[in-house]
């Protein structure tokens, strides 16, 4: 598997091993989970979940490699997410948690031109009132969707504003091929967002959660782990090997037994 540069400042990778290798090189040790919050989801490789995806080609601008904040989706997760987008070619995507729009842009770059992306984040006024962004920087430096704004892909993105806990998702029910959950990671929010995600999903679609696995610097992310551990006995949910992502595939039937 190799990495090469293409024209117009775009990098192309064969996935998932190329970016995963670089990701692991940069990591400073394994993720650690407290003993009272184990990861119970069965682990599956990307190729097991999506046969044939190993030869999928993904792309993103070189700018996404520079100045990546702590709350920006890591390269392993980003490459996995967009490999799934490129492989499955979703017609409509619903993202909970835009932040700077890095994942939004990458998904737009790796889906058909007809794909519509709806992405939801707090109203800027509400964000400013908090005083800080998730990574602790001044709120005045944080612009929702700044990564995709001004790019040729902006026209394919519908920026929604609101709190995922109170936002009216109903106009989008049963219309989404992919739902990506990466908003507030505390348990009440994740549970609410997950319930809405299943309502948003059309037959044959997928739901992806960020930060099912997390490190001790961000204990609030245990809300994702707890919610999905509870969901596992009744839904086919898996952790994607080599990432912090979890995924539900509507096409996989049956229940999942918890694993130690």
N, C-alpha and C positions, 0 to 999 in steps of 0.2 A: 504494500500500500504506500502510495507516495503523495507528496504535496507539491503543487506547482502553482506558479502565478500566471494569471491570465490578463487580458487587456483591460483597460479602464479601472485598474486598481482593485480587481476582484480576485479573491483567492478561491480556488476550488479544491475540495477534498474528496477522496473516496471515504465513505463512512462505513462503520463508525470508528475503525481502529486508528486512523491517522490522527484525528483530533484527540481521541481518548489517550493515546500515548503521550501527547504533549501535555494534556491535562494532568495525568498522573505524575509527569516529570515535575510540574510546577507545584503540586500539592505538598504540604509540609507535614504529612502524617495522616493516618487513617481517621475517619470520622468516628467519634465516640458517642455512644448512647448510654444514658443512665440505666442501671439495672432494672428499674421499675417501668421502663418504657422500651421493651424489646421491639425489634422489627419482625413482624409475623407474616408479612406477605410472601408468597412464593416468589422466587427470583427467576426471571426468564431473560434470555438474551434477545437482542433486537431481532435477530434472524429467526428465532423461534416464534416470536409474535407476528412477524411479517416476513414470511418466506420470500427470498429473492431480494430483500432490501440491502444486502451487503454490497451490491454493485451500484447502489443509488448514489448519484453525484449531487452534492450540495454546494451552495455558494453564499458568500456574504462579503461585504466590503471590508477592506483592510482596516478601516477606521474602527471597526468593532473589536479589534485586537488591542487598541490603545486606550489607556485611561479607563479601564474597566473597574467600576466601583464594586464595593463588597456585595451590594444587592443586585448587581447585574447578573443575569443568568450565566453561570460558568460555561466554558467551552464544551465540556462533555455533554451537558444538558442541552445547550443550544444546538449542537450538531445533531443530537439524537432527535430533538423536537423537529428540526427542519428536514431531517432525513425522512421522518414519518410523513411530514407534509408533502415532500417531493414524491414519495412512494405512493401515497394514498390519494393525492390530488383532491383535497376537500373543496367543495363548492362554497361552503360558508364556515367561518371560524369565529368562535366567541371567546375572547380573552378576558379574564378577570384579573386586573392588576396590570396597568400599562407601564407605569413608572416612566422611564425615558423612551420606551418604545423599541428597545433593542430587539426583543423577541418578535415584536410586531413587524418590524422591518424585515427581519430574517425570514419570517413566515411568508410575507408578501413576495420576497425574492425567489421563493422556492415552491410556489404554487402557480396554477394557470392564471392568465391575465383576467379571466372571468371570476376568479375567487373573490368573495367579499369577506372582509375582516372587520368584526365589531369588537372594540376593545374598551373596557370600562375602568375608570380610575376616579379618585376623588375630585370634586370640583376644586380648581386651583385656589379659590378663596378659602376653602376648608383646609387645604394643605398648608397655606400660608399661616392660618390661624394656629396651627400646631407648632409652628416655629422651626421645626426640623424635618428633614427628609428621613427616610428609613436608615440611611447610612450616616446620619448625624451631621450632615452639611447644612449650611444656611438654606432655608426654603426658597430664598430669592434666586438661588442658582439652579433650582430644580424646575424644569419645564416638562410637563406631561407630553410624552410623544415626541420629544425633541429629535430622537434618532431618525424617525421616518419623515418628519416635517421637512418640506422643501426638496424631497427626493421624487423621482418619477413614480414611486409607489404610493405616494400620499393619497392619490385619488381613489385608491382601492380600500382605504381605511376609513371606517366610520368611528370617530372618537365619541364615546359616551361618557357622561360625567355623573357621578353619584356614588353613594356608599353601597357596596354589594349587599349589605344586610337589609337595606330598605329600598333599593332600586327595583322598579317594576320590570322584571325580565319577561313578563308574559307575552309581549308582542313577538318574541323570538322563540317561543316554545315549539318544539318538534321541527326545527328548521336547520339545526346545526350538525355538520359532519364531524367537527372537532371542537371540543371545549378545553381550554387551557386555564387551569386555576393556579394563580400566583399572586393573590391579594393578601389580605391580613391572614397570618398563619396561626392565630390563636384558635382554640377549639370551637367556640361558638360560631365564629366566622366560617371556618372550614366546613363545619357541618351544614351551615346554611347554604354556602356556596355549592357544596356537593349536591344537596337536595335540588337546588335550582339547575345544576348542570344536567342531572338526569331528565329534568323537564325540558331542557333546551335541546337535548340530543334527539336526532332522528334515527330511524332504524339503520343499523350497520355502522354507526359512528363510534367515536372514541373520546374518552375523557383522560386528560393528563394532569397530574398534580405535581407541582414542584416541591422540593424539600421534604419528601417522605423520610429520607435520611437527613440528619442535621448534626451540627457540632455544638459543643457546649457553650460557645459564644452566643448562640441564639436559642435559648431554651423555649422561647415562645413558639418555635417551629414544631415542638412536640405535639402541638394541636393537630398538625397534619397526620403525624404518626398515629395518634390516638384515634382520630376519626376513621382512618383507613383500616386500622386493626379491627375496629368495630364493624366496619362494612364487609370485611373479607369473608365471613361465613355465608353471606347471602349474595355476594356479587363476585364475578371473576375479575379480581383486581390483582395486579402483579407489580413488583418492583422491577424496573428495567436494569439489568446487570451493568455494573460499571457507572451508574448514575445515581442521583438522588431522586429521580423521577419515579412516579407510580402511574400505572395506566389501567384503564378499563376498556375492554373491547366488546362492543355489543354483539359481535358475531361469535364470541366464545360463550358457550352455554354452560350451565352447571354452577356448583358452588366450590369454594376453595377451603381446604382444611388449613388451619393455622400450623405454621412450622416453627420449631424452636430456633 
